[in-house]
Amino acid sequence: MQSFQLIIDGKSVAGDEASFEIRNPATFEPLGLAPTSSLAQVNAAVAAAKAAQPAWAALPDATRKDYLNKVADVLTSNTEYLAKWITQEQGKPLAGPGSMFEMQACVGWTQVPASLDLPVEVVFEDDTRRDELHRKPIGVVGAIAPWNWPLLIAIWQIVPSLRVGNTVVLKPSEYTPLGTLEMVRLIAAVLPPGVLNTIGGDGKVGDFLVRHKDVQKIMFTGSTRTGKRIIEASANNLARLTLELGGNDAAIVLPGAKPAEIAEGLFWGAFINMGQTCACAKRLYVHESIYEEMVQALKAVAEKMTMGDGMQDGVVLGPIQNKMQFDKVSELVEDAKSHGARIVTGGKAVGGNGYFYPITLVADIADGSRLVAEEQFGPVLPIIKYRDVADAIAKANALDAALGASVWSSDASEAMRVAQQLEAGTVWINQHGAIHPMVPFGGIKGSGQGVEFGMEGLKALTVPQVISIKK
Ligand code: NDP
C-alpha cells in the first residue's frame, strides 16, 4: 500500500511516528498509509516556515502573484487526478457539486486572491501630518483543515496566507489527509522551499502546532469544541485567530413562496456534500399555508438523486465521510423518531459496505428537538411548521450557531425585511451556501471569529502598521 509523505522545507519526508491506514468511506477498501509527525517534525516544519518567511515577504507583490498563478496552473492540470483522490477518500462523487466542483473551486480560490492587492490607505491627512495604514504579513500561519472539503478549505487557508507574505504549516484532518498531501506535494514543487509545509497526525499534533511559540496566526475550520481549545492555546503564543466553526443554518420559507420552483435550490442548499458542509441549511422553517406542498416538493427532488460510490457514473450523492459522523446522524434521527416526528423519506442507514445514509426529510418535528438544536452535519433536514413569521425569525435566532441563514420568498422587499432580522454571518435570499471568493464569509455568535475570502479575508492575514509622517 502506498505510504504518503509530508513536505518539510521543500523535501518529501516520511512521518517519524507510526502511519495509519485510510479507507474509502464508500467501500471500506484501504487507500493508503498516512504519516504521523513526531513533535520534532512539527518543530522542523515551523522552523522551515519561519526561515523562509522573510525572503518570501520581501518578494515584490507581482512575483508572489506569479507563484500563486503557477499554483493555479498545477491545480488545473491535476484536477482530475486530485478529484479522484477526493472522491475515494472523502466520499463526494466526481459528478454534481462533488469533487470536480471542489477542484474547480480550488483553482478559483487561488486565482482570485492572486489577483488582489492591499494598497496603502491614507487614514488621516492635514497640513501638519499624513498617516498611512500599511499591511504587513503576520509570520508563520498554522492551518488546521477539516475533512468535509479537505482540499478546498486547505486552499482557503494557504493561498491568502501566501499572497500577503506569510508562510504556512498545514495539518490536514486525520480522516482525509491523503488527497491534501498529494495536492501540497504538487503545489509545493512550484514554490520556494519552506513556504508551504505539511504535518500529519491527530488532534495532539494539531494542538502542538497551535501552541507553538513561532506560530503567529491560526486558520482553523472545524468544531466549536476544538475552536474553544484553540482560543485557550492562543493565550500562550498570542496567535491571531480566524475560526470557522460549526453552523446550524436556518432557512425560512415565507408564505407565497413557490415550493416547486425553490425545491431544487433548497435541496442542494441542505444536502451538498451530504449535508457535511458548515453552511448547509440544517433547519427548514416553512409557513403552514405551503408546508405540505414544500415537504412533497423536496421529497420529489430527493427521489431523483442517485446515491452510491461516487466514482461511478450518474451518482450525485456519496456516503457519510466517517463513522463518528455516521453515528451522530443515526442517533439524532432515532431521537426524532422516538419523539413522534414523521420520516418523509430515508430515516435508516443502508447497511453493508460504506457509510451510506439516505437523504432524510423529517416533518412534523418540534423546534426544540435534538435534531433541530444540534448540528447534525449530515444528510438530514428537519422541516418545522410555523404560523407567524416573527416566530420563525425568533426560532432561527434562538441558537448559538450563527454562520449562515436563508430566506425564500417571491416578495423581494419582504425577504429583505426578514433577512435583516436574522442573526448570521451571511443571509442568502432565494439561495443557500452560495459562497464566492470575493465575498467575505464567516460566522458570528458561536460560529466563529473573523472572515475569510475577498479583501477582508486578506486583511485578516496581515497586521496593520501605521506610518505617521510629520509635515
Ligand atoms: P474537529 O474540530 O475535531 O477537527 C477539525 C480539525 O481540527 C482536524 O484537522 C482535527 O485534527 C483538528 N484538531 C482536533 N483537535 C485539535 C486541537 N486540540 N488543536 C488543534 N487542532 C485540532 O472536528 P471533527 O472532525 O471531530 O468533527 C466534529 C464536528 O465538528 C462535526 O460533526 C461537525 O459538526 C463539526 N465540523 C465542522 C466543520 C466545518 O466546516 N465548520 C468541519 C468539520 C467538522 P484530527 O482530525 O486529525 O483530529
Residues whose N, C-alpha, C, O or C-beta is under 5 A from the ligand:
A	BS01	NDP	I144 A145 P146 W147 N148 K171 P172 S173 E174 Y175 G201 D202 G203 G206 D207 V210 T221 G222 S223 T226 R229 E244 L245 G246 C278 E375 F377
